[in-house]
Amino acid sequence: MAGPGEFEFIRSKLAPLSAGAFGAADLTDDGAVLDLGPGERLAVTADTLVEGRHFPIGEDAGLAARKALRVNLSDLAAMGAKPFGYTLGVIWPRDGVQERADGFVAGLAQDQAVFGVRLFGGDTVVADAPWSIAVTAFGRLPAGSSLRRNRARAGDALIVTGTIGDAGLGLQLALGEYSPSNTADADQFRRRFQLPEPRIGSGLAVRGVAHAAIDISDGLLSEARHLAVESGLGFEIDLEQIPLSAPARRWLDLQPDRASAITQLASSGDDYELLLAVPSRKLAGLSHLLRQQEVPVTQVGQLTARDGDDPVIVTWKGRRIEAEHLGFTQF
Amino acid sequence: MAGPGEFEFIRSKLAPLSAGAFGAADLTDDGAVLDLGPGERLAVTADTLVEGRHFPIGEDAGLAARKALRVNLSDLAAMGAKPFGYTLGVIWPRDGVQERADGFVAGLAQDQAVFGVRLFGGDTVVADAPWSIAVTAFGRLPAGSSLRRNRARAGDALIVTGTIGDAGLGLQLALGEYSPSNTADADQFRRRFQLPEPRIGSGLAVRGVAHAAIDISDGLLSEARHLAVESGLGFEIDLEQIPLSAPARRWLDLQPDRASAITQLASSGDDYELLLAVPSRKLAGLSHLLRQQEVPVTQVGQLTARDGDDPVIVTWKGRRIEAEHLGFTQF
């Protein structure tokens, strides 16, 4: 599909990203041929980022590229898969190829080294459109070991990795919706919004331990709802237990309505932490496992047998948060 | 990445497309887990279609969906792979989801049945953007059997399947660049532009026979150039040998400058036929093989040892077509 100019762009800029990718033939073919080891399965996921929607207009091209790759790696992490490659479908705005191309490629090259992945092919198009980056990412995992969303059981603990809410505050900063009093804190919020850290090692570590897993892309409460609904369960979450970074805690302490502010952090997107459903008897082992990776884990609640009228209970200091404040009205 | 509205859209509209897809878990997970048989390899390709660029603004949504899928299946055909699945990344214009959604899904369902493929996951986004459809398609093939672009040898015959140029005339019609005198002919041109026929059976049949293969998405001459360059060769093509449909021949007969008109047909895109490099001793067998599938095959030229100054010779009735009319100036 690539026109002559695009073809040269692919050859010159993107071809080095496929170096060493088995079967990718340095992107001279339109496609690639991949291999799996005996007993291995291929995990596949696809996510698209659009400028002005998932990252701010004028975002550094390298950061945008890395975020597009990383949100897909986060999906693979939630499946318990080890990433090894990806394909790209990039739509460039008509007047915006040159200024973005080098940074885009450099950002991908940097993250390829960090995560051990390679480009396996793709397509670039120039159009009257906002910049968009569609990634399909590939990982390997042993047969029968994949983490799923819909295998949680009533009584499982709801566990999150890392901390929640920084990225949502980073988005607010990017939108100019608040001015931070603390520059270093603001930098952390911004960085976590721009460049998520997919929890690949954690996903690998909890295979066979967690009953279910999901990555937190659309807010902790929303993802807890997905995990519960798809497992046929309800859930309880205590917002006081939600792990916050020191900067997020400082931000929270300045808010007039703390209940509303913590609900906001638990509803804002782009954390890219993992939310896990873990049977109680395995909690201690799992915490030990993930802390060895220097990944903090925190229990924020539990899965409950689904009760028709009241499947979601979210509390803060013993007070119930009303459903209309949770960011979803239907269960 | 899907917001609540998009999430419901995926569940309700797209989930049925993943029914029976091993590991796709009815799209309740963000990703899918795929399996390969022993000795099998996975072929992967990615192509993106943008409204107003690859298909006309206002195109029937089902036809656009099917074209997006089919151009990817055509890439797999050129690799000699048997398609079995795909992922989607769709960007919907803000006010254009409802009017397109049902047709889009129905079109995909129709072609899933035709080609035996299933949806393995994906992502939909609503943005201030033209409608775009990014597909990554998956096929299987035995280890070591994939067709490549860069394995042609000097002396190989250049073979095309089917006929060339109809789709290019269909694009001209869509752009209002000419008014046909013959309605039935116009319908055929339009149909071939809207709905390519990926040559999957032909790709499977010529594995181990053709030295190299490429699908003709950007025009016969341009693809011959790719195949030759990547194999380190030159080529000769006789435009008189290019297979034309009866409607295209009628169109050609009406053109004042036939040499220019046939060059145009050989340079226009969207044919999605296969261009094969075949050793002479295997020509008869290959023709027999493909005619059994009722696919016409035609020799249009040959690969040549690359000669620094003159790697491309394109002729019509013994007359040389000058390089500046071939749609590419560099070799």
Boltz contact constraints between the chains, C-beta under 6 A:
constraints:
  - contact:
      token1: [A, 1]
      token2: [B, 47]
      max_distance: 6.0
  - contact:
      token1: [A, 1]
      token2: [B, 217]
      max_distance: 6.0
  - contact:
      token1: [A, 28]
      token2: [B, 149]
      max_distance: 6.0
  - contact:
      token1: [A, 28]
      token2: [B, 150]
      max_distance: 6.0
  - contact:
      token1: [A, 28]
      token2: [B, 230]
      max_distance: 6.0
  - contact:
      token1: [A, 29]
      token2: [B, 149]
      max_distance: 6.0
  - contact:
      token1: [A, 30]
      token2: [B, 45]
      max_distance: 6.0
  - contact:
      token1: [A, 30]
      token2: [B, 75]
      max_distance: 6.0
  - contact:
      token1: [A, 31]
      token2: [B, 43]
      max_distance: 6.0
  - contact:
      token1: [A, 31]
      token2: [B, 44]
      max_distance: 6.0
  - contact:
      token1: [A, 31]
      token2: [B, 45]
      max_distance: 6.0
  - contact:
      token1: [A, 31]
      token2: [B, 75]
      max_distance: 6.0
  - contact:
      token1: [A, 31]
      token2: [B, 79]
      max_distance: 6.0
  - contact:
      token1: [A, 32]
      token2: [B, 44]
      max_distance: 6.0
  - contact:
      token1: [A, 33]
      token2: [B, 41]
      max_distance: 6.0
  - contact:
      token1: [A, 33]
      token2: [B, 43]
      max_distance: 6.0
  - contact:
      token1: [A, 33]
      token2: [B, 146]
      max_distance: 6.0
  - contact:
      token1: [A, 34]
      token2: [B, 42]
      max_distance: 6.0
  - contact:
      token1: [A, 35]
      token2: [B, 41]
      max_distance: 6.0
  - contact:
      token1: [A, 36]
      token2: [B, 36]
      max_distance: 6.0
  - contact:
      token1: [A, 41]
      token2: [B, 33]
      max_distance: 6.0
  - contact:
      token1: [A, 41]
      token2: [B, 35]
      max_distance: 6.0
  - contact:
      token1: [A, 42]
      token2: [B, 34]
      max_distance: 6.0
  - contact:
      token1: [A, 43]
      token2: [B, 31]
      max_distance: 6.0
  - contact:
      token1: [A, 43]
      token2: [B, 33]
      max_distance: 6.0
  - contact:
      token1: [A, 44]
      token2: [B, 31]
      max_distance: 6.0
  - contact:
      token1: [A, 44]
      token2: [B, 32]
      max_distance: 6.0
  - contact:
      token1: [A, 44]
      token2: [B, 120]
      max_distance: 6.0
  - contact:
      token1: [A, 45]
      token2: [B, 30]
      max_distance: 6.0
  - contact:
      token1: [A, 45]
      token2: [B, 31]
      max_distance: 6.0
  - contact:
      token1: [A, 46]
      token2: [B, 87]
      max_distance: 6.0
  - contact:
      token1: [A, 46]
      token2: [B, 89]
      max_distance: 6.0
  - contact:
      token1: [A, 46]
      token2: [B, 121]
      max_distance: 6.0
  - contact:
      token1: [A, 46]
      token2: [B, 122]
      max_distance: 6.0
  - contact:
      token1: [A, 46]
      token2: [B, 123]
      max_distance: 6.0
  - contact:
      token1: [A, 47]
      token2: [B, 1]
      max_distance: 6.0
  - contact:
      token1: [A, 47]
      token2: [B, 123]
      max_distance: 6.0
  - contact:
      token1: [A, 48]
      token2: [B, 89]
      max_distance: 6.0
  - contact:
      token1: [A, 48]
      token2: [B, 123]
      max_distance: 6.0
  - contact:
      token1: [A, 48]
      token2: [B, 125]
      max_distance: 6.0
  - contact:
      token1: [A, 50]
      token2: [B, 125]
      max_distance: 6.0
  - contact:
      token1: [A, 50]
      token2: [B, 127]
      max_distance: 6.0
  - contact:
      token1: [A, 53]
      token2: [B, 127]
      max_distance: 6.0
  - contact:
      token1: [A, 75]
      token2: [B, 30]
      max_distance: 6.0
  - contact:
      token1: [A, 75]
      token2: [B, 31]
      max_distance: 6.0
  - contact:
      token1: [A, 79]
      token2: [B, 31]
      max_distance: 6.0
  - contact:
      token1: [A, 87]
      token2: [B, 46]
      max_distance: 6.0
  - contact:
      token1: [A, 87]
      token2: [B, 136]
      max_distance: 6.0
  - contact:
      token1: [A, 89]
      token2: [B, 46]
      max_distance: 6.0
  - contact:
      token1: [A, 89]
      token2: [B, 48]
      max_distance: 6.0
  - contact:
      token1: [A, 89]
      token2: [B, 134]
      max_distance: 6.0
  - contact:
      token1: [A, 91]
      token2: [B, 132]
      max_distance: 6.0
  - contact:
      token1: [A, 120]
      token2: [B, 44]
      max_distance: 6.0
  - contact:
      token1: [A, 121]
      token2: [B, 46]
      max_distance: 6.0
  - contact:
      token1: [A, 122]
      token2: [B, 46]
      max_distance: 6.0
  - contact:
      token1: [A, 123]
      token2: [B, 46]
      max_distance: 6.0
  - contact:
      token1: [A, 123]
      token2: [B, 47]
      max_distance: 6.0
  - contact:
      token1: [A, 123]
      token2: [B, 48]
      max_distance: 6.0
  - contact:
      token1: [A, 125]
      token2: [B, 48]
      max_distance: 6.0
  - contact:
      token1: [A, 125]
      token2: [B, 50]
      max_distance: 6.0
  - contact:
      token1: [A, 127]
      token2: [B, 50]
      max_distance: 6.0
  - contact:
      token1: [A, 127]
      token2: [B, 53]
      max_distance: 6.0
  - contact:
      token1: [A, 129]
      token2: [B, 129]
      max_distance: 6.0
  - contact:
      token1: [A, 129]
      token2: [B, 130]
      max_distance: 6.0
  - contact:
      token1: [A, 130]
      token2: [B, 129]
      max_distance: 6.0
  - contact:
      token1: [A, 132]
      token2: [B, 91]
      max_distance: 6.0
  - contact:
      token1: [A, 134]
      token2: [B, 89]
      max_distance: 6.0
  - contact:
      token1: [A, 134]
      token2: [B, 134]
      max_distance: 6.0
  - contact:
      token1: [A, 136]
      token2: [B, 87]
      max_distance: 6.0
  - contact:
      token1: [A, 136]
      token2: [B, 136]
      max_distance: 6.0
  - contact:
      token1: [A, 146]
      token2: [B, 33]
      max_distance: 6.0
  - contact:
      token1: [A, 149]
      token2: [B, 28]
      max_distance: 6.0
  - contact:
      token1: [A, 149]
      token2: [B, 29]
      max_distance: 6.0
  - contact:
      token1: [A, 150]
      token2: [B, 28]
      max_distance: 6.0
  - contact:
      token1: [A, 217]
      token2: [B, 1]
      max_distance: 6.0
  - contact:
      token1: [A, 230]
      token2: [B, 28]
      max_distance: 6.0
